[in-house]
Structures are given as structure tokens and as C-alpha cells.
Amino acid sequence: MGRIGPTELVIILCIVILIFGANRIPQLAKSLGEGIKEFRKSVKTATKDEDDSAKPSDKA
């Protein structure tokens, strides 16, 4: 218990195909990929901004 095996993956895939249809799945995958890409980009930018603000400035 706790692990997803190949049988469970096939069942999940069948349910997804029934709900969304075979034509829409590539669009969903593309949208998901773009969302993950944007999320990583924003996290990287936020981390860079925090690092820049944490450094002491030479202005004084």
C-alpha cells in the first residue's frame, strides 16, 4: 500500500481520457508544462531578488 503500480496508472489514464477526451489531453499537458515553466521562472527571479537585497550595499 502506498505505491502506485502500472495497473493503477492505466486506470487513472482511462479515467482522464473519459473525462477530457483524447483530443484535449495534449492541450492540457502543454498548459501544465507552461505553468510549471512560469512557476520556476518566478521562483528563480524571487530568489535572485532576495539574494541581491541581502547583500550589503557599498553606498554610504
N, C-alpha and C positions, 0 to 999 in steps of 0.2 A: 504494500500500500504506500502511496506517496509518489510513485514513479508513473510517468505516462508512457505506455508501451505503444507499439505500432498499431495494434487494434484500436486503441483509444484515439490515436491520431487520425486513422481512417474514418472513424465515426464522426469526429469533430469536423473533418473536411467535408464529409457528406452533408452534415447539418448546415455548414456555411454555404455550400453550393445550393442547397434547397432554399435557404433564406435569401441570399443575394443574387443567385443566378450565376451561371458560368461566365457570362459576358461582363459582368460588373467586377469580378474578383481582381483582374489586372489593374483596374482603376483604383480599387481600394488599396492594393499593395503599393501602387505608385504614390498615392496620397499619404499613406503611412510612412513610406520612405522619405518623402519630402518633409513631413512633420518631424521625424527624428533628426534629419539633417539640420533643420532650422533650430531645433532644440539644442543640439550640440554646438552649433554656431553661437547661439545666445549665451550658453554656459561658458564657452571659451572666452567670449567678449567680456562677460561679467567678471570672470576670474582675472583676466588681464587688467581690467579697470581697478579691481581690488588690489592687485599687486602694485600697480602704479601709484595708487593713493597711499599705500602703506610705506613706500619709500620716502625717506626724509628729503625735503627739497633743499637745494643749495641757495635759495633766495632768502636773504635776511639783511 
